[in-house]
Amino acid sequence: MKANVIRLFDALRGSYWFLPMVMTLCSAMLAWGMISIDEAGPDWIERIGWVRAAHPDGARQILSVIGGSMVTVAGTVFSVTIAAVVYASGQYGPRLLSNFMGDRGNQVTLGTFISTFVYCLLVLRTVRSADEAGSGEFVPDLALMIALVLALCSIAVLIYFIHHVPSKLHINSVIADIGEKLARNLKTRFPESLGEAHQDGAPPARDAITGDHGQDDEPGIPIMAQSSGYLQLIDDDLLLDLAQQYDIILRLRVQPGDFLHPGRTIADARPASRITEPANAAIAGAFAVGIRRTALQDIRFLVDELVEIAARALSPGVNDPFTAITCIDWLGAALLDVSLREAPSRLRADKNGALRVVAYPVTFESLVERSFGALSQYCAGDALAALRYAEVLGESLLACFEKERKTCIDRQLNRFIGIAATKLTANNLTRLQSHVLCIQTRASQRSDS
């Protein structure tokens, strides 16, 4: 349940209707409150001359002008926003559409104009002349003053929007938003957040995989996906609680971003004798599925976005190596961050130290292959991108101290040189080979020392 609630909240944040609707409801409540105060007619309003409006006709005219202007501007803002989204989708890739849909500045701008219009409309209907329906004259002075304030705020928001759209569409801003989100997710989406590391001596990797934990010799039972779509979120806390409640061990078979369908195994539960139908349904309910990939827990989705931008930039039709270099820099920053941190154990325990969940995290090797491995064929054909590619990988190679990770990066560099040998000219290839050899020599000397 919690996973689906978080997924729904994320979908609402990425919609153009939710925040404007909330702002519109708030403006309706504000209109009701101001009109109530005006109807009560407090004495302090009578003593402030500049607050009071002259005539009902003047009040109607002011409210009509403000409301009509807000509708016109809101239509223009919406048109500009849609045009910007279409441009970004075609220029940078369709997967970046969600980044622009979730932009808070566009949502606030649209909500400001719509809520100001609704506020003026609700206040306008309460203005009465002395001869209307035999009732007395009524001009909501305080509400009218608030309408003028909202109009001034709307003008300020319009100026902000004019600056915000081109700034947000700048390719460096697009890449930086993705890179910063990737850096944040890398710090939280490793299994540290799922219980505690299992500390009973050497990691029982074989036992965790086979299901032989000394408790029960029965084989495990697969937990199947209940619907088709992309896995967007795994409720880590719920899985740990369920494993402890039913005294079982869960081994995850999928990662956020994987495509699921009914019948695909998402986890193994052992021992099978303790898995009832309610337990099976509860475990499956910890996996939230949607029609598209999101950045909630899917690190690979953010990596793929940067790879896609870089690949498009290096295509023959675009030929923009500097955009690709910017993507490489952000991918290198993420890789360097991971290379300096110790990989957490896949085996997660509850507070009592009992093994409960065998996680399926993104490994260092898979991150290298997903990012630099996918980009190697594109960067190998451009001299500028190739040099920066080698420099960034070299920084991680020189920084990390784990032998397996150094071997992984070194293998990727050698593979890249092999691809570049078939694409670069002699001078550019010699320069790249010399640069990579220098990096590998320094890394080897550092290891020996």
Secondary structure, DSSP 8 states (H G I E B T S, - for coil): -HHHHHHHHHHHHT-SSHHHHHHHHHHHHHHHHHHHHHHH--HHHHH-GGGS-S-HHHHHHHHHHHHHHHHHHHHHHHHHHHHHHHHHHHHH-GGGHHHHHT-HHHHHHHHHHHHHHHHHHHHHTT-B-TTSTT---B--HHHHHHHHHHHHHHHHHHHHHHHHHHHHHSHHHHHHHHHHHHHHHHHHSSGGGSSEE--SSS--HHHHHH---SS--S--EEEE-SS-EEEEEE-HHHHHHHHHHTT-EEEE---TT-EE-TT-EEEEEESGGG--HHHHHHHHTTEEEESS--TTT-HHHHHHHHHHHHHHHTSTTT--HHHHHHHHHHHHHHHHHHHTS----SEEE-TTS-EEEE-----HHHHHIIIIIHHHHHHTT-HHHHHHHHHHHHHHHHH---HHHHHHHHHHHHHHHHHHTTTS-HHHHHHHHHHHHHHHHHHHHHHH-
